[in-house]
Amino acid sequence: MIRRPELNRSSRRAGFTLIELLVVIAIIAMLAALLLPAVQNAREAGRRAQCINNIRQIVLAMHNYEGAFRCFPPGFIQPGTGGGQIGPLPQPALIDTVLNRQKVFTNVTQWYMAPEWGWHAFIMSQMDQGTINLDFAQAKFGSNNVASPNEQYIRTAIPSYICPSAKSLPSGRPGSGMSQGWAYGTYRGSMGAYDTSSAANNAPKVPNGMLYDGSSVRFSDVTDGTSNTILVGDSLFGFWADGFSCCVRVWDDPNHPDLFDAYWQATAANSAPLQFFSFGSGHSSDLCVFGMTDGSAKTVSKKIDVNVFKAVSTRNGALRGFVQGVNIENVTEGW
């Protein structure tokens, strides 16, 4: 008897058709599109929480400084000796800024680190950075091929001085010799409010902020209330050892209308280019984080009224005569 070979019906391999594969890919793409914003929002919420913790740590350190020296640290101080240094950035920084209320990119290719020291340097012990032993009697940078003892420290990265949402901070940092690789610092202190609308460079007769040139503000000087007065806040770019990266003044200037994310330049006496950034941040939803003098941290909308923002940027009487949308007392009476 001749047997016929049985057909192996299982030899046919099961698989997806092209249409089925396309449907599966489309579903995966839709799920990814739905989940990506949620993941990004969750990450940004985490970065903002870390930024709030950084600012609280800075304000607490300033409180400890005030407890030890009976005043808050100076915003910056003039050096007794030595000069600054210009450092090209190995990798240019492309910073999201605002000019005349329009978003623009600012390309930072070099930075002049001024010889002044700012508040970042004065609270090292209170920030638990005891290994950074700055000697303020010595120049920041050396001369005649002799390094300053301070140069080895200004390249030390301090994570609490950098907002996690700060964008476009290159890994390659400027500097040369022992100071190569200056460390970033993106938080700035409040110098107060300046009125530049009535006269050019019309600075206040009595400084009205918390941190400024040679300042020694005490808690008793904050007559507006410590919960109503900004001490430090978010900014976009800078270096903690640079005295001119220390602070921000809030001004009312029709030629410079941007309160947040602004950038401008000036020229020092030695013709070195000075670069400045206002308060600002890379946080989503147009928010900035600020540390108030009482130790609290708050998120503030970048769309805040200019007069309200000037009021909370000052410490001594700006709220008593405040008329929303019209004035703050120090701007109209104390200039």
TALIN-V87890 format. One record per residue. RES is the residue in one small letter. SS is DSSP state (A for helix, B for strand, O for the rest). Layout:
BEGIN
res->[RES;RES]
ss->[SS;SS]
END
This chain:
BEGIN
res->[m;i;r;r;p;e;l;n;r;s;s;r;r;a;g;f;t;l;i;e;l;l;v;v;i;a;i;i;a;m;l;a;a;l;l;l;p;a;v;q;n;a;r;e;a;g;r;r;a;q;c;i;n;n;i;r;q;i;v;l;a;m;h;n;y;e;g;a;f;r;c;f;p;p;g;f;i;q;p;g;t;g;g;g;q;i;g;p;l;p;q;p;a;l;i;d;t;v;l;n;r;q;k;v;f;t;n;v;t;q;w;y;m;a;p;e;w;g;w;h;a;f;i;m;s;q;m;d;q;g;t;i;n;l;d;f;a;q;a;k;f;g;s;n;n;v;a;s;p;n;e;q;y;i;r;t;a;i;p;s;y;i;c;p;s;a;k;s;l;p;s;g;r;p;g;s;g;m;s;q;g;w;a;y;g;t;y;r;g;s;m;g;a;y;d;t;s;s;a;a;n;n;a;p;k;v;p;n;g;m;l;y;d;g;s;s;v;r;f;s;d;v;t;d;g;t;s;n;t;i;l;v;g;d;s;l;f;g;f;w;a;d;g;f;s;c;c;v;r;v;w;d;d;p;n;h;p;d;l;f;d;a;y;w;q;a;t;a;a;n;s;a;p;l;q;f;f;s;f;g;s;g;h;s;s;d;l;c;v;f;g;m;t;d;g;s;a;k;t;v;s;k;k;i;d;v;n;v;f;k;a;v;s;t;r;n;g;a;l;r;g;f;v;q;g;v;n;i;e;n;v;t;e;g;w]
ss->[O;O;O;O;O;O;O;O;A;A;A;O;O;O;O;O;O;A;A;A;A;A;A;A;A;A;A;A;A;A;A;A;A;A;A;A;A;A;A;A;A;A;A;A;A;A;A;A;A;A;A;A;A;A;A;A;A;A;A;A;A;A;A;A;A;A;A;A;A;O;O;O;O;O;O;B;B;O;O;O;O;O;O;O;B;B;B;B;B;B;B;B;B;B;B;B;B;B;B;O;O;B;B;B;B;B;B;B;B;B;B;B;B;O;O;O;B;B;A;A;A;A;O;O;O;O;O;O;O;O;O;O;O;O;O;O;O;O;O;O;O;O;B;O;O;B;O;O;O;O;O;O;O;O;O;O;O;O;A;A;A;O;O;O;O;O;O;O;O;O;O;O;O;O;O;O;A;A;A;O;O;O;O;B;O;O;B;B;B;B;B;B;B;B;B;O;O;O;O;O;O;O;O;O;O;O;O;O;O;O;O;O;B;O;O;O;O;O;A;A;A;O;O;O;O;A;A;A;O;B;B;B;B;B;B;O;O;O;B;O;O;O;A;A;A;O;B;B;B;B;B;B;B;O;O;B;O;O;O;O;O;O;B;B;B;B;B;O;O;O;O;O;B;B;B;B;B;O;B;O;O;O;O;A;A;A;B;B;B;B;B;B;O;O;O;O;B;B;B;B;B;O;O;O;O;A;A;A;A;A;A;A;O;O;O;O;O;O;O;O;O;O;B;O;O;O;B;O;A;A;A;A;A;O;O]
END
